[in-house]
Amino acid sequence: MKLSVSPSAARDLEAIGEYIARDNPTRAVSFIREIKRQFRAIARRPAAFPARDDLAAGIRMAVHGKYLILFRVVEKTVRVERVIHGARNLTVTGLDSSQ
């Protein structure tokens, strides 16, 4: 499947990288690479990850460390919608399909 990253998810990645870089710039770069690798794994087998329709219609979730990768499949594309810390309140993630 093709892979796309929503503008919200791209901002999430930037914020995560900036946060980690405050203490460890090298780890920030490697962590963002790991998450992007996880995106590609999701695109290969999106149905292997649990559905989270309680958050929004069609949402699935993968976990990477303490972060949750929220995505949906739209036609033949996996669209990463958000990448958020697992401690966040998942009901306010802004997962509508217009972003």
PELIN-V788237 format. One record per pair of residues at least 24 apart in sequence whose ideal C-beta (glycine too) atoms are under 10 Angstrom apart, sorted by the first residue. I is the first residue (numbers start at 1). J is the second residue. D is the distance in whole Angstrom. If there is no record, write none. Layout:
i,j,d
I,J,D
I,J,D
This chain:
i,j,d
1,42,9
1,43,5
1,44,7
1,45,9
1,46,7
1,73,7
1,74,10
1,75,9
1,76,6
1,77,6
1,78,5
2,43,7
2,74,10
2,75,9
2,76,6
2,77,4
2,78,7
2,79,9
3,36,9
3,39,6
3,40,7
3,42,8
3,43,4
3,44,9
3,46,10
3,71,9
3,77,7
3,78,5
3,79,8
3,80,7
4,39,10
4,43,9
4,71,10
4,74,8
4,77,5
4,78,7
4,79,5
4,80,7
4,81,10
5,36,9
5,39,7
5,71,9
5,78,10
5,79,8
5,80,5
5,81,9
5,83,9
6,70,10
6,71,9
6,72,10
6,79,6
6,80,6
6,81,5
6,82,7
6,83,10
6,94,10
6,95,9
6,97,10
6,99,5
7,81,10
7,99,6
8,70,10
8,80,9
8,81,7
8,82,6
8,83,9
8,84,10
8,93,9
8,94,6
8,95,9
8,96,10
8,99,5
9,35,10
9,39,9
9,69,8
9,70,8
9,71,8
9,79,8
9,80,4
9,81,6
9,82,5
9,83,5
9,84,9
9,99,9
10,80,9
10,83,9
11,82,9
11,83,9
12,67,9
12,69,9
12,70,10
12,80,9
12,81,9
12,82,6
12,83,4
12,84,6
12,85,9
12,93,10
13,39,10
13,67,10
13,80,9
13,83,6
15,83,9
15,84,10
15,85,10
16,67,7
16,83,7
16,84,9
16,85,8
19,85,9
31,64,9
31,65,8
31,67,9
32,83,10
34,64,7
34,65,8
34,67,10
35,62,10
35,64,6
35,65,9
35,67,7
35,69,7
35,80,9
35,83,6
36,80,10
37,64,9
38,62,6
38,63,9
38,64,5
38,65,10
38,67,9
38,69,6
38,80,9
38,83,9
39,64,9
39,69,7
39,71,8
39,78,8
39,80,6
39,83,9
40,78,9
41,69,10
42,69,7
42,71,6
42,73,10
42,78,6
42,80,7
43,71,9
43,73,9
43,77,8
43,78,4
43,79,10
43,80,9
44,78,9
45,78,10
46,71,7
46,72,9
46,73,5
46,77,10
46,78,5
47,73,8
49,78,10
52,90,8
52,95,9
54,90,8
54,91,9
55,81,9
55,82,9
55,90,6
55,91,7
55,93,7
55,95,6
56,81,8
56,82,10
56,90,10
56,91,10
56,93,8
56,94,9
56,95,4
56,96,7
56,97,8
57,95,9
57,96,10
57,97,8
58,95,9
58,97,8
59,90,10
59,93,9
59,95,6
61,90,9
68,93,9
70,95,6
72,97,8
